[in-house]
Each structure stands twice: as C-alpha cells, then as structure tokens.
Amino acid sequence: MKRAERLRAVLDLLAETGQIEVDDIVQRLGVSPATARRDLDALASQQLLSRTRGGATGQSVAYDLPLRYKREQNAAQKQAIAHAASALVPRGAVVGLCGGTTSTAVATALAERPDVAEPSSSPTLTVVTNAINIAAQLVMRPQIKVVMTGGVVHPRSYELVGPYTDAVLAQITLDFAFIGVNGVDPVFGATVHDEHEAAINALMARRSERSVLVTDSSKIGRRAFASVGRPGAFDTIITDDGITTKQLAAFEDSGVRVIVA
C-alpha cells in the first residue's frame, strides 16, 4: 500500500469511531508500529487529527475531516436520509442547506426530483446555502434558484462563515433548514467540531419555519465541541435504522420527531 493510500485508510479508520490506537493501525493495515506512529504524526501536522499517547483522536480537533475523506462513510445511509428529507419539501419551497456530506446528499436528492426538473417560468425550488460545493452542484440546474450567503471559506468543509454570512441569513426566511452535525444527544442537543460553523448552522435553523437535523445513526449519542443552538432547536431528526429503540424514545420524549429512513 502506498503512503498516500495508507494515510487515507488511517483517516477512514479514525472516522469510524473518532479515535484510533497505534495497535489498531498495525492490526488493520499490516504495518509496523513505527510506520503507524509516523503516519499519525504526518496527519497531525496537517491538523487532520490530534495525537494522543498511543494513538490519535478526531474529537478534539478544531476542524472536521475534509469532505474528500468522509464522502464514502455511511454512503447508503446518507442517501436514504437525503431522499427522506427531499420528500418533505414541496415544489416552490425555500430550503437552507449547510455544508457536510449528508447535506450534499440532500442537495443531490432535490436536484434529481422530476418535479423540480420540470420547465417553469419561475424557480421550482430555491436553495440558500453557505457551502460552495453545494452551490456549484446546483447552479447547473436552471430550475433551482441558488442563493449563497457570502463569507470566508472554511478550508476543510467548504462552508462560508463569519459576519458576512450572518448578515445575509438575517435578511431572509426559509421554509426548511437541513443541518448536518457531528453529534446529537437528547440532552445536549446538536454539536459540531467548529464554533464558527455552529453559529451559522444555528442561525440558519432559527431563520426557518422547520429546522431538521440530517445525520446518520453513528452520530447519535456523540458530542462534539460546539453546540448548534440550544437543545430543542430542531423539531425533526432524519436518521437511518441504526438508531436504537432507547435513543428513539429519548428524542421523542424530548419532543423531537424522528424520521427513520
């Protein structure tokens, strides 16, 4: 295995649980402990993980893993979640999308809808996003009006953040906001790794009539660094069938509707 492939494999292993030990890398990738430690040091120097004694963690880093390293994680679940989210949106709605792989999957599902693709004298859908990759994806669909928030590009998630983003969102209203997160808990609410992204996501949720978390079940019960609004800021969660009965009951007891895709 070439070094670049090995580094990607290490990040994939890290993405599974949020932490990894040198022994895990040795066993899973068939390399020596010295090689495993050098790989972790190299990734830490790129701020893709945080080194710990005997391993590394992705939980304490300020930045999320780049999209190119996460795109294939839980892909089938994210597609199912995206189609369930798209089914909620009527033709003509105004939809807010933050960055992230699940939100990108929602954008794809919306763009592929036959009713959205039908010719019309006015936009069949309006999408407001702070993610430059989502805007680039949807701008090729003439029936979809794409509105970008402006701001400073976050280099790892492709999201625009900062006061320019706040200024645009403060002047618009949304029918739906679909927000992806790094963790969600019935008590602590939704969380992400970066505080600037958290602030934008929370504002987008507040500007919408209906705020919806879109997250695969691996994120349920996990907590990241920054809160996305207060607990209860989202009225709906769309996730996959990996959610447990206990987790489902906890969210419903807190007044959150859970849609299992």
C-alpha positions, 0 to 999 in steps of 0.5 A: 500500500502506498503512503498516500493510500495508507494515510487515507485508510488511517483517516477512514479508520479514525472516522469510524469511531473518532479515535484510533490506537497505534495497535489498531493501525498495525492490526488493520493495515499490516504495518509496523508500529513505527510506520503507524506512529509516523503516519499519525504524526504526518496527519497531525501536522496537517491538523487532520487529527490530534495525537494522543499517547498511543494513538490519535483522536478526531474529537478534539480537533478544531476542524472536521475531516475534509469532505474528500475523506468522509464522502464514502462513510455511511454512503447508503445511509446518507442517501436514504436520509437525503431522499427522506428529507427531499420528500418533505419539501414541496415544489416552490419551497425555500430550503437552507442547506449547510455544508457536510456530506449528508447535506450534499446528499440532500442537495443531490436528492432535490436536484434529481426530483422530476418535479423540480426538473420540470420547465417553469417560468419561475424557480421550482425550488430555491436553495440558500446555502453557505457551502460552495460545493453545494452551490456549484452542484446546483447552479447547473440546474436552471430550475433551482434558484441558488442563493449563497450567503457570502463569507470566508471559506472554511478550508476543510468543509467548504462552508462560508462563515463569519459576519458576512454570512450572518448578515445575509441569513438575517435578511431572509426566511426559509421554509426548511433548514437541513443541518448536518452535525457531528453529534446529537444527544437528547440532552445536549442537543446538536454539536459540531467540531467548529464554533464558527460553523455552529453559529451559522448552522444555528442561525440558519435553523432559527431563520426557518419555519422547520429546522431538521437535523440530517445525520446518520445513526453513528452520530447519535449519542456523540458530542462534539465541541460546539453546540448548534443552538440550544437543545430543542432547536430542531423539531425533526431528526432524519436518521437511518435504522441504526438508531436504537429503540432507547435513543428513539424514545429519548428524542421523542420524549424530548419532543423531537420527531424522528424520521427513520429512513 
